[in-house]
Structure formats: structure tokens, C-alpha cells
Amino acid sequence: MAAAKNKTAPKSDEVRKAPVYLPTSNPPKPRMALLIVMAVVAVIWFALLAYLALQQTGTI
């Protein structure tokens, strides 16, 4: 435990550089089907919540 606390600090004369991110030739592809499915699930979820809320108030 004590050995883990005795880390050497980086020297002040070292220059830290920000990492360079290169453009990739294989970017992630957008998945339109997943977007449509998530939108349908969200609409069904909100419709169910509205139905249950109206059922609680006695409107339905």
C-alpha cells in the first residue's frame, strides 16, 4: 500500500502533448432501423403512460 503512494512525479521540463486522433477509414455506420425501432418503442411507452394516467383519474 505504501509503495503505491511513492510514485515519481513527472519532470517539469517534459512537454506534454495532446493526443492526435487520426481520421478513420472505417467510421461507424448509422443504423436507421435501430432509430425507427427506438422511436416506435418511445411512442408506445408514452401512450401506455398516458393511458395509465387517464385510468387513474377515472377518465377512461
TORROVEX-617916 format. One record per residue: residue in one letter; x, y, z of N, C-alpha, C in turn. Coordinates in steps of 0.2 Angstrom, whole numbers, padded with zeros to 4 digits, always signed. Layout:
# residues N
AXYZXYZXYZ
...
This chain:
# residues 60
M+0004-0006+0000+0000+0000+0000+0004+0006+0000
A+0010+0006+0004+0014+0012+0005+0018+0013-0002
A+0020+0007-0005+0023+0008-0011+0019+0011-0017
A+0013+0010-0017+0009+0013-0022+0008+0021-0021
K+0009+0024-0015+0009+0031-0014+0016+0034-0016
N+0021+0031-0017+0028+0033-0018+0029+0034-0026
K+0024+0036-0030+0025+0037-0037+0029+0043-0038
T+0033+0043-0043+0038+0049-0045+0033+0053-0049
A+0034+0060-0048+0030+0065-0051+0034+0066-0058
P+0030+0068-0063+0033+0069-0070+0038+0075-0069
K+0043+0075-0073+0048+0081-0073+0044+0087-0076
S+0046+0093-0073+0043+0099-0076+0046+0101-0083
D+0052+0099-0085+0054+0100-0091+0052+0096-0097
E+0048+0091-0095+0045+0087-0100+0039+0091-0103
V+0038+0090-0110+0032+0094-0113+0027+0088-0114
R+0021+0090-0112+0016+0085-0113+0012+0087-0119
K+0011+0083-0123+0007+0084-0130+0000+0081-0129
A-0005+0084-0132-0011+0082-0133-0011+0076-0138
P-0015+0071-0137-0015+0065-0142-0018+0067-0148
V-0016+0065-0154-0018+0066-0160-0023+0061-0163
Y-0029+0062-0164-0033+0057-0166-0034+0058-0174
L-0032+0052-0177-0032+0052-0185-0039+0050-0187
P-0041+0053-0193-0047+0051-0196-0047+0043-0197
T-0053+0040-0196-0053+0033-0198-0056+0031-0204
S-0054+0026-0207-0056+0024-0214-0063+0020-0213
N-0064+0018-0207-0070+0014-0206-0074+0017-0200
P-0078+0022-0202-0082+0025-0197-0088+0021-0195
P-0091+0022-0189-0097+0018-0188-0103+0020-0193
K-0107+0015-0195-0112+0016-0199-0119+0018-0196
P-0122+0023-0198-0129+0024-0194-0134+0019-0196
R-0137+0017-0191-0142+0011-0191-0149+0014-0191
M-0152+0015-0197-0159+0018-0197-0164+0014-0194
A-0163+0007-0195-0168+0003-0192-0168+0003-0184
L-0163+0004-0181-0162+0005-0174-0166+0011-0172
L-0165+0016-0176-0168+0023-0174-0175+0022-0174
I-0178+0019-0180-0185+0018-0181-0188+0014-0175
V-0185+0009-0173-0187+0004-0168-0187+0008-0161
M-0182+0012-0160-0182+0016-0154-0188+0021-0153
A-0189+0024-0159-0194+0029-0159-0201+0026-0158
V-0202+0020-0161-0209+0016-0160-0209+0014-0153
V-0204+0012-0150-0204+0010-0143-0206+0016-0138
A-0203+0022-0140-0204+0028-0136-0212+0030-0137
V-0214+0030-0143-0221+0032-0144-0226+0027-0140
I-0225+0020-0140-0229+0015-0137-0228+0017-0129
W-0222+0018-0127-0221+0019-0120-0225+0025-0117
F-0225+0031-0121-0228+0037-0119-0236+0036-0119
A-0238+0032-0124-0245+0030-0125-0248+0026-0119
L-0244+0021-0117-0245+0017-0111-0245+0022-0105
L-0241+0026-0104-0241+0030-0098-0247+0035-0098
A-0249+0038-0104-0255+0042-0104-0261+0038-0103
Y-0261+0032-0105-0267+0028-0104-0268+0026-0096
L-0262+0024-0093-0262+0023-0086-0264+0029-0082
A-0261+0035-0084-0263+0041-0080-0270+0043-0081
L-0273+0042-0087-0280+0043-0088-0285+0038-0084
Q-0282+0032-0084-0286+0027-0080-0286+0029-0072
Q-0281+0031-0070-0280+0033-0063-0285+0039-0061
T-0286+0044-0066-0290+0049-0065-0298+0047-0066
G-0299+0041-0068-0306+0039-0069-0309+0042-0076
T-0305+0045-0080-0307+0047-0087-0309+0042-0091
I-0305+0036-0091-0307+0031-0096-0311+0025-0092
